[in-house]
């Protein structure tokens, strides 16, 4: 392919919470950047990752799930997701494999009808259903919106993900290479480290707590002349009772969160990590503009 035929552009992943947006993006990029969990509100910031190959470059924006907001954090997340729709070249809408199209999906269709951006419907998790059923799901969605393309995939198993890349590149304009080949994300290391700690907490904690936690990195410093990095982090929660649950009996729960996070941080940074985690209570931080900004949420999106 000639240099002037190089394709590039911005692609956003949208969908209801937990449809597999972050899993798909991590698979396409080939490295873990966005955290994954089966808890709602896992992705809170708009995470930008970059896929580069010989024929083109795709800059993915993984947005928070679109849903009806209940507090300032919820409003912030929905605003980020909806604003992105007008700023990109292609929209990937991820849905689960079903013929049932509920209020949440219909709300997303309403948002899509306000924009001119081409929409590719990605039916995810097709590894969980029979192949012959997939045509029914495609037919159900065809009735509610005029999609540029529809493709069934399994983000977890990698099925059809190469075809998805080709379809996306087919819809992108000719353009420059925005990032170097070895760039995979615009997220600062501190932000990724905080998110990895939050992911482990989400996975190890009870359902009622994870919505109410944030992670702040207080210190991240390499030791001179060694391959060790010292990281001090704080898990912020909303109630005193939550603090006790996060720490656990004799500190066991916090220790497990720390051990699981440390392994992934060491893989990310390719260094030995000395990780210390504290837990603090900040009541109603999700409804405070100041605290949302303090915990790494983009000031311009608030």
C-alpha positions as CSV (number, residue, x, y, z in Angstrom):
1,X,0.0,0.0,0.0
2,X,1.4,3.4,-0.9
3,X,2.1,5.9,1.8
4,X,-0.7,8.3,0.6
5,X,-3.2,5.4,1.0
6,X,-2.5,5.1,4.8
7,X,-5.8,5.3,6.7
8,X,-6.1,6.8,10.1
9,X,-8.8,8.1,12.4
10,X,-10.6,8.0,15.7
11,X,-13.0,5.3,16.8
12,X,-15.1,5.2,19.9
13,X,-16.5,2.2,21.6
14,X,-19.9,2.7,23.1
15,X,-22.5,0.4,24.8
16,X,-24.2,-0.3,28.0
17,X,-22.0,-1.1,31.0
18,X,-20.4,-4.6,31.0
19,X,-20.9,-5.5,27.3
20,X,-17.1,-6.0,27.0
21,X,-15.8,-2.7,25.6
22,X,-12.6,-2.7,27.6
23,X,-12.0,-6.4,27.0
24,X,-12.3,-5.8,23.2
25,X,-10.0,-2.8,23.2
26,X,-7.4,-4.7,25.3
27,X,-7.5,-7.6,22.8
28,X,-7.2,-5.3,19.7
29,X,-4.3,-3.4,21.2
30,X,-2.7,-6.6,22.5
31,X,-2.0,-5.2,25.9
32,X,-4.0,-4.5,29.0
33,X,-4.7,-0.8,29.3
34,X,-8.4,-0.6,30.3
35,X,-9.5,-2.4,33.4
36,X,-12.1,-5.1,33.2
37,X,-14.6,-6.4,35.8
38,X,-18.2,-7.6,35.9
39,X,-19.1,-4.6,38.2
40,X,-20.8,-1.5,36.7
41,X,-18.9,1.7,36.3
42,X,-15.6,0.0,35.7
43,X,-14.5,2.5,33.0
44,X,-14.8,6.1,34.3
45,X,-12.5,8.1,32.0
46,X,-12.2,8.2,28.3
47,X,-9.2,6.1,27.6
48,X,-7.3,6.6,24.4
49,X,-5.4,3.6,22.9
50,X,-3.6,3.3,19.6
51,X,-3.5,0.4,17.1
52,X,-0.9,0.7,14.3
53,X,-0.2,-1.5,11.4
54,X,1.3,-1.1,7.9
55,X,-2.0,0.1,6.3
56,X,-3.3,2.4,9.0
57,X,-3.6,3.6,12.5
58,X,-6.8,3.4,14.6
59,X,-7.1,5.6,17.8
60,X,-9.6,4.0,20.1
61,X,-11.6,5.9,22.7
62,X,-13.0,3.6,25.3
63,X,-15.8,5.5,26.9
64,X,-17.8,4.9,30.1
65,X,-21.1,3.0,29.4
66,X,-24.1,5.1,28.5
67,X,-26.8,4.9,31.1
68,X,-29.1,7.1,33.2
69,X,-27.1,9.1,35.7
70,X,-27.7,9.0,39.4
71,X,-25.0,11.4,40.7
72,X,-22.3,13.8,39.6
73,X,-19.9,10.9,38.7
74,X,-22.7,9.2,36.7
75,X,-23.5,12.5,34.9
76,X,-19.8,13.0,34.1
77,X,-19.5,9.5,32.7
78,X,-22.5,9.8,30.5
79,X,-21.4,13.3,29.2
80,X,-18.0,11.9,28.3
81,X,-19.6,9.0,26.3
82,X,-22.1,11.1,24.5
83,X,-19.8,14.0,23.6
84,X,-17.4,11.6,22.0
85,X,-20.0,10.5,19.3
86,X,-19.5,13.8,17.4
87,X,-15.7,13.8,17.6
88,X,-14.8,10.5,15.9
89,X,-14.7,9.0,12.4
90,X,-16.4,5.7,13.4
91,X,-18.6,4.5,16.3
92,X,-18.4,0.9,17.4
93,X,-21.6,0.0,19.3
94,X,-21.1,-3.2,21.4
95,X,-24.2,-5.2,22.3
96,X,-24.8,-8.6,23.9
97,X,-26.1,-11.5,21.7
98,X,-29.8,-11.2,22.2
99,X,-33.0,-10.4,20.3
100,X,-34.3,-8.4,23.3
101,X,-33.7,-4.7,22.7
102,X,-34.4,-2.9,26.0
103,X,-34.8,0.7,27.1
104,X,-31.0,1.1,27.5
105,X,-30.4,0.1,23.9
106,X,-33.2,2.3,22.7
107,X,-31.7,5.3,24.6
108,X,-28.4,4.7,22.8
109,X,-30.2,4.6,19.4
110,X,-31.7,8.0,20.2
111,X,-28.2,9.4,20.8
112,X,-26.9,7.8,17.6
113,X,-29.7,9.3,15.5
114,X,-28.4,12.8,16.5
115,X,-25.0,12.2,14.7
116,X,-23.8,11.5,11.2
117,X,-20.9,9.3,12.2
118,X,-21.0,5.8,10.6
119,X,-21.9,3.2,13.2
120,X,-20.6,-0.4,13.2
121,X,-22.7,-2.8,15.3
122,X,-20.5,-5.3,17.1
123,X,-22.4,-8.2,18.6
124,X,-20.0,-9.4,21.3
125,X,-19.8,-12.6,23.4
126,X,-20.9,-14.8,20.4
127,X,-18.9,-17.6,22.0
128,X,-21.7,-18.0,24.5
129,X,-24.5,-18.7,22.0
130,X,-25.2,-21.1,19.1
131,X,-23.9,-19.9,15.7
132,X,-27.3,-20.2,14.0
133,X,-28.8,-17.8,16.6
134,X,-26.5,-15.0,15.6
135,X,-28.5,-14.3,12.4
136,X,-31.6,-13.6,14.6
137,X,-29.7,-11.1,16.7
138,X,-28.5,-9.3,13.5
139,X,-32.0,-9.2,12.1
140,X,-33.4,-7.7,15.4
141,X,-30.9,-4.9,15.4
142,X,-31.2,-4.2,11.7
143,X,-34.8,-3.1,12.4
144,X,-33.9,-0.3,14.8
145,X,-31.0,1.5,13.0
146,X,-29.2,1.8,9.7
147,X,-25.7,0.4,10.5
148,X,-22.7,0.9,8.3
149,X,-21.7,-2.7,9.1
150,X,-22.7,-5.5,11.6
151,X,-20.1,-8.0,12.8
152,X,-20.4,-10.7,15.5
153,X,-17.2,-11.1,17.6
154,X,-15.9,-12.7,20.8
155,X,-13.6,-10.2,22.5
156,X,-12.6,-12.8,25.0
157,X,-11.6,-15.5,22.5
158,X,-10.5,-13.1,19.7
159,X,-13.1,-14.4,17.2
160,X,-13.5,-12.1,14.2
161,X,-11.4,-9.4,15.7
162,X,-9.1,-9.2,12.7
163,X,-12.1,-8.8,10.4
164,X,-13.3,-6.0,12.7
165,X,-10.0,-4.2,12.2
166,X,-10.3,-4.5,8.4
167,X,-13.9,-3.2,8.5
168,X,-12.9,-0.2,10.7
169,X,-10.0,0.7,8.4
170,X,-12.4,0.5,5.4
171,X,-14.5,3.3,7.0
172,X,-11.5,5.6,8.0
173,X,-10.3,8.4,5.8
174,X,-6.8,8.6,4.4
175,X,-4.7,10.4,6.9
176,X,-1.4,10.8,8.8
177,X,0.1,8.5,11.4
178,X,-0.8,10.5,14.5
179,X,1.3,8.4,17.0
180,X,4.6,6.5,16.8
181,X,4.3,2.8,16.1
182,X,5.2,1.9,19.6
183,X,2.6,4.1,21.3
184,X,-0.3,2.2,22.7
185,X,-2.0,4.7,25.0
186,X,-2.1,8.4,26.0
187,X,-2.8,7.5,29.6
188,X,0.0,8.5,32.1
189,X,1.6,5.6,33.9
190,X,0.2,6.9,37.2
191,X,-3.3,6.7,35.9
192,X,-2.9,3.2,34.6
193,X,-1.4,2.1,37.9
194,X,-4.3,3.6,39.8
195,X,-6.8,1.8,37.5
196,X,-5.0,-1.5,38.0
197,X,-5.3,-1.2,41.8
198,X,-9.0,-0.2,41.4
199,X,-9.6,-3.2,39.2
200,X,-8.2,-5.6,41.8
201,X,-10.4,-3.9,44.5
202,X,-13.5,-4.3,42.2
203,X,-12.8,-8.0,41.8
204,X,-12.2,-8.7,45.4
205,X,-14.9,-6.6,47.1
206,X,-18.6,-7.0,47.7
207,X,-21.0,-5.6,45.1
208,X,-22.2,-2.6,47.2
209,X,-18.8,-1.1,47.7
210,X,-17.0,-0.8,44.3
211,X,-19.1,2.1,42.9
212,X,-18.0,4.1,45.9
213,X,-14.2,3.7,45.5
214,X,-11.5,5.7,43.8
215,X,-7.7,5.2,43.8
216,X,-5.2,8.1,44.1
217,X,-1.4,7.6,43.6
218,X,0.3,9.6,46.3
219,X,3.9,8.8,45.3
220,X,5.6,6.9,42.5
221,X,9.4,7.1,42.6
222,X,12.1,5.0,41.1
223,X,15.0,4.2,43.4
224,X,18.2,5.6,42.1
225,X,20.5,2.9,40.6
226,X,18.1,0.0,40.9
227,X,15.1,-1.5,39.1
228,X,12.7,-0.9,42.0
229,X,9.9,1.6,42.1
230,X,8.1,2.7,45.3
231,X,4.4,3.4,44.9
232,X,2.2,4.8,47.6
233,X,-1.6,4.6,46.8
234,X,-4.8,5.4,48.6
235,X,-8.1,3.7,48.1
236,X,-10.8,6.2,48.8
237,X,-14.3,5.0,49.9
238,X,-17.5,6.7,51.1
239,X,-18.2,5.1,54.5
240,X,-16.4,3.9,57.6
241,X,-18.0,0.5,57.3
242,X,-16.6,0.2,53.7
243,X,-13.1,1.0,55.0
244,X,-13.3,-2.0,57.3
245,X,-14.5,-4.3,54.5
246,X,-11.7,-3.1,52.2
247,X,-9.0,-3.7,54.8
248,X,-10.6,-7.0,55.9
249,X,-9.8,-9.1,59.0
250,X,-6.2,-8.5,60.1
251,X,-5.7,-6.6,56.8
252,X,-6.1,-9.7,54.7
253,X,-8.3,-8.2,52.0
254,X,-6.1,-5.2,51.5
255,X,-3.1,-7.5,51.3
256,X,-4.7,-9.5,48.6
257,X,-5.7,-6.4,46.6
258,X,-2.1,-5.2,46.9
259,X,-0.5,-8.5,45.9
260,X,-2.7,-8.9,42.8
261,X,-2.1,-5.3,41.7
262,X,1.6,-5.4,42.3
263,X,2.0,-8.3,39.9
264,X,0.2,-6.5,37.0
265,X,2.0,-3.2,37.8
266,X,5.4,-5.0,37.6
267,X,4.4,-6.5,34.2
268,X,3.3,-3.0,33.0
269,X,6.5,-1.1,34.2
270,X,8.9,-4.0,33.8
271,X,10.3,-3.3,37.3
272,X,10.1,-4.6,40.8
273,X,7.4,-2.7,42.7
274,X,7.2,-1.9,46.4
275,X,3.5,-1.1,46.7
276,X,1.9,0.4,49.9
277,X,-1.8,1.0,50.0
278,X,-3.8,3.0,52.5
279,X,-7.6,3.4,52.8
280,X,-9.3,6.7,53.5
281,X,-13.0,7.7,53.9
282,X,-14.2,10.7,51.9
283,X,-18.0,10.9,52.2
284,X,-19.9,11.7,49.0
285,X,-16.8,12.1,46.9
286,X,-18.8,11.1,43.8
287,X,-20.9,14.3,44.2
288,X,-17.9,16.6,44.7
289,X,-16.5,18.4,41.6
290,X,-13.3,19.1,43.6
291,X,-12.7,15.4,44.6
292,X,-13.6,14.1,41.2
293,X,-10.9,16.3,39.7
294,X,-8.6,15.2,42.5
295,X,-9.0,11.5,41.7
296,X,-7.9,12.0,38.0
297,X,-11.2,12.7,36.2
298,X,-10.6,15.0,33.3
299,X,-11.3,18.6,34.4
300,X,-12.7,19.6,30.9
301,X,-15.3,16.9,31.1
302,X,-16.8,18.0,34.4
